[in-house]
Amino acid sequence: MFETAREVLNYAFEELDRSEKLRDVFLYRNAADKGFLALIIAINEYIYLVKGFVPRSHSERRRVLREIGREDLRAVYSDLMKTLHEEAFYEGVYQPDEVRYALNKVKNVIDELQKEVEKLKSQNKPSPSP
């Protein structure tokens, strides 16, 4: 799923670049929402590994992150949701630098979560029998 998140994020960067060249707000809004979708995909994968289910809403996602002791990730998620989903996508606030910054934060979150998931999976592997 992290590869899917990265693929969606790459589309977001491409659309953001095109939107700036063309000054196209529609592409800009789509880029922002794709970036947010990439974040959701990555966080859902992480929660699935830790809790065994995929959250079905933004509020459930934030609640679960708090429950599992990832207040840091919950805060980043909420901040990126505000920038990408609420301001850029829904309100159409045109701030390409802010969206690019947010997309780079999404990339960092995906990288961090993938490393953490790989570490958790390696810790949970049964050791070979003697």
Contacts in CASP RR format, 6 or more apart in sequence:
PFRMAT RR
TARGET T0000
AUTHOR 0000-0000-0000
METHOD contacts of the structure
MODEL  1
MFETAREVLNYAFEELDRSEKLRDVFLYRNAADKGFLALIIAINEYIYLV
KGFVPRSHSERRRVLREIGREDLRAVYSDLMKTLHEEAFYEGVYQPDEVR
YALNKVKNVIDELQKEVEKLKSQNKPSPSP
1 41 0 8 1.000
1 42 0 8 1.000
1 44 0 8 1.000
1 45 0 8 1.000
2 41 0 8 1.000
2 42 0 8 1.000
2 45 0 8 1.000
2 110 0 8 1.000
2 113 0 8 1.000
2 114 0 8 1.000
2 117 0 8 1.000
4 41 0 8 1.000
5 38 0 8 1.000
5 39 0 8 1.000
5 41 0 8 1.000
5 42 0 8 1.000
5 45 0 8 1.000
5 110 0 8 1.000
6 38 0 8 1.000
6 107 0 8 1.000
6 110 0 8 1.000
8 34 0 8 1.000
8 35 0 8 1.000
8 37 0 8 1.000
8 38 0 8 1.000
8 41 0 8 1.000
9 34 0 8 1.000
9 35 0 8 1.000
9 38 0 8 1.000
9 103 0 8 1.000
9 106 0 8 1.000
9 107 0 8 1.000
9 110 0 8 1.000
11 31 0 8 1.000
11 34 0 8 1.000
12 31 0 8 1.000
12 32 0 8 1.000
12 34 0 8 1.000
12 35 0 8 1.000
12 38 0 8 1.000
12 103 0 8 1.000
12 106 0 8 1.000
13 31 0 8 1.000
13 103 0 8 1.000
14 31 0 8 1.000
15 27 0 8 1.000
15 28 0 8 1.000
15 30 0 8 1.000
15 31 0 8 1.000
15 34 0 8 1.000
16 27 0 8 1.000
16 28 0 8 1.000
16 31 0 8 1.000
16 32 0 8 1.000
16 96 0 8 1.000
16 99 0 8 1.000
16 100 0 8 1.000
16 103 0 8 1.000
18 24 0 8 1.000
18 27 0 8 1.000
19 25 0 8 1.000
19 26 0 8 1.000
19 27 0 8 1.000
19 28 0 8 1.000
19 30 0 8 1.000
19 31 0 8 1.000
19 96 0 8 1.000
20 28 0 8 1.000
20 96 0 8 1.000
25 92 0 8 1.000
25 94 0 8 1.000
28 88 0 8 1.000
28 92 0 8 1.000
28 94 0 8 1.000
28 96 0 8 1.000
28 99 0 8 1.000
29 88 0 8 1.000
29 89 0 8 1.000
29 92 0 8 1.000
31 99 0 8 1.000
31 103 0 8 1.000
32 83 0 8 1.000
32 84 0 8 1.000
32 85 0 8 1.000
32 88 0 8 1.000
32 89 0 8 1.000
32 99 0 8 1.000
32 102 0 8 1.000
33 84 0 8 1.000
33 85 0 8 1.000
33 88 0 8 1.000
33 89 0 8 1.000
35 84 0 8 1.000
35 102 0 8 1.000
35 103 0 8 1.000
35 106 0 8 1.000
36 80 0 8 1.000
36 81 0 8 1.000
36 84 0 8 1.000
36 85 0 8 1.000
36 89 0 8 1.000
36 106 0 8 1.000
38 106 0 8 1.000
38 110 0 8 1.000
39 77 0 8 1.000
39 80 0 8 1.000
39 81 0 8 1.000
39 84 0 8 1.000
39 106 0 8 1.000
39 109 0 8 1.000
39 110 0 8 1.000
40 61 0 8 1.000
42 106 0 8 1.000
42 109 0 8 1.000
42 110 0 8 1.000
42 113 0 8 1.000
42 114 0 8 1.000
43 61 0 8 1.000
43 65 0 8 1.000
43 73 0 8 1.000
43 77 0 8 1.000
43 109 0 8 1.000
43 113 0 8 1.000
44 54 0 8 1.000
44 55 0 8 1.000
44 61 0 8 1.000
45 113 0 8 1.000
45 117 0 8 1.000
46 73 0 8 1.000
46 113 0 8 1.000
46 116 0 8 1.000
46 117 0 8 1.000
47 53 0 8 1.000
47 54 0 8 1.000
47 55 0 8 1.000
47 61 0 8 1.000
47 64 0 8 1.000
47 65 0 8 1.000
47 68 0 8 1.000
48 54 0 8 1.000
49 117 0 8 1.000
49 120 0 8 1.000
49 121 0 8 1.000
50 68 0 8 1.000
50 120 0 8 1.000
51 64 0 8 1.000
51 68 0 8 1.000
55 61 0 8 1.000
55 64 0 8 1.000
58 81 0 8 1.000
61 77 0 8 1.000
62 74 0 8 1.000
62 77 0 8 1.000
62 78 0 8 1.000
65 71 0 8 1.000
65 73 0 8 1.000
65 74 0 8 1.000
65 77 0 8 1.000
66 74 0 8 1.000
73 109 0 8 1.000
73 113 0 8 1.000
76 105 0 8 1.000
76 109 0 8 1.000
80 102 0 8 1.000
80 105 0 8 1.000
80 106 0 8 1.000
80 109 0 8 1.000
83 98 0 8 1.000
83 99 0 8 1.000
83 102 0 8 1.000
84 99 0 8 1.000
84 102 0 8 1.000
84 103 0 8 1.000
84 106 0 8 1.000
87 93 0 8 1.000
87 95 0 8 1.000
87 98 0 8 1.000
88 94 0 8 1.000
88 95 0 8 1.000
88 98 0 8 1.000
88 99 0 8 1.000
END
